[in-house]
Amino acid sequence: MLFRSLFIAAVQTLIGLRTEKKILPALTQASRAQLHAHANLTGVLRNAQVITAMGMKDVLFTRWVQLQRRFLFRQAQASDVAGTNSATSKFIQTLQGSLLLGLSCWLTLKGVLLGGGGMVIVASMLGARVLAPLTTLIAMWRQVVQARDAYHRLDDFLGEVKVAKAPMSLPAPEGVLTVEALHAHAPGSSTPLIRNVSFAAMPGEVLLIAGPSAAGKTTLARLLVGAWPASSGKVRLDGADLHAWDKRELGPYIGYLPQNVELFDGSLAENIARFGEPDIGQVQTAIELAGLSDFVASLPDGMQTRIGEEGAFLSGGQRQRVGIARAIYGDPKFIILDEPNSSLDEAGEEALLTTLQALKARQCTVIVISHRTSILPATDKDRKSTRLNSSHVSESRMPSSA
């Protein structure tokens, strides 16, 4: 019996070594894939406003699903190997007990084990086998309770989620913007950030919103693209409430440059094309309008150059100009640029003025938020207010050459 036990112990050791050798590479790849998927999701969550405004949700969701499936595939490979070897190990362990039990019975019948010793061994082993499932169940009862509670919490959460009705399909917008008595609060706060703001802008006009920090300009930009809901009032595009539009249909007609430009891991062309199927001609047009032609020409792979996570390989000014190119990619009719010149040098500002003139010529409705007066020569309208939450925004016409 001693030699048989040692032999089975050696087999168990070999199974353990094989398990480690097989699952270690798969687990390493699964961990890397999980980190990549998590980093991608974190970047998406940080840029929820841009994604919502420009209809990028479905494309980026598909991208995340592909990364998640890669992680799950690698994890499943490791689980399959570990599960198979674990089952084999348990089978051998059970077989070992059965063999020892049979051997004890045989020795008892042969009279080698005198007295009732053999029956005692048999009763002891059978009793252990009968109680083993119950013992395991009791030991894991905490996990059973946790799984049950998790199921109830998930069921309650899903019960509170309301399925949004499919919005009515609307024709492509022309870019006629009307803001009517707009009020807004920050999520979870009762302090007004925007109060009674009204104005209008037409296609081919550039409207400048100026004011000090914390005046509510960025909040207004978020309301204009539908990233934040208004407490009251309306933002209308071609007479239709902005929130009534299907974001997937409206997204290609909206361009949005947030104050903090966030880019995604991928090529320059993918970022400019909003991670849809890149139209190289339109990508090239956006690059030229944003004044990036010389920069792209200097890259080793041109517009196919990967820019790293969050555009890590780009400077602040380059990230901002890529963000502008992304906002004007395709055929947007309504464009909001929040502090588009905050990281630009003199050459960049000149390129921005050229971009705004080109957008006017294309009959785009452009809203620019900026502290700098250097952008005034390209504007048609000017909005000035000390605080958007304390005074009505007034309008004054300004000549294009002002």
Sequence and secondary structure as in RCSB ss.txt:
>XXXX:A:sequence
MLFRSLFIAAVQTLIGLRTEKKILPALTQASRAQLHAHANLTGVLRNAQVITAMGMKDVLFTRWVQLQRRFLFRQ
AQASDVAGTNSATSKFIQTLQGSLLLGLSCWLTLKGVLLGGGGMVIVASMLGARVLAPLTTLIAMWRQVVQARDA
YHRLDDFLGEVKVAKAPMSLPAPEGVLTVEALHAHAPGSSTPLIRNVSFAAMPGEVLLIAGPSAAGKTTLARLLV
GAWPASSGKVRLDGADLHAWDKRELGPYIGYLPQNVELFDGSLAENIARFGEPDIGQVQTAIELAGLSDFVASLP
DGMQTRIGEEGAFLSGGQRQRVGIARAIYGDPKFIILDEPNSSLDEAGEEALLTTLQALKARQCTVIVISHRTSI
LPATDKDRKSTRLNSSHVSESRMPSSA
>XXXX:A:secstr
 HHHHHHHHHHHHHHHHHHHHHHHHHHHHHHHHHHHHHHHHHHHHHTHHHHHHTT HHHHHHHHHHHHHHHHHHH
HHHHHHHHHHHHHHHHHHHHHHHHHHHHHHHHHHTTSS TTHHHHHHHHHHHHHHHHHHHHHHHTHHHHHHHHHH
HHHHHHHHHH                EEEEEEEEE TT  SEEEEEEEEEE TT EEEEE  TTSSHHHHHHHHT
TSS  SEEEEEETTEEGGGS HHHHGGGEEEE SS    SSBHHHHHTTTSS  HHHHHHHHHHTT HHHHHHST
TGGG B  GGGTTS HHHHHHHHHHHHHSS  SEEEEESTTTT  HHHHHHHHHHHHHHHHTT EEEEE S GGG
GGG SEEEE S TTTS    EE  TT 
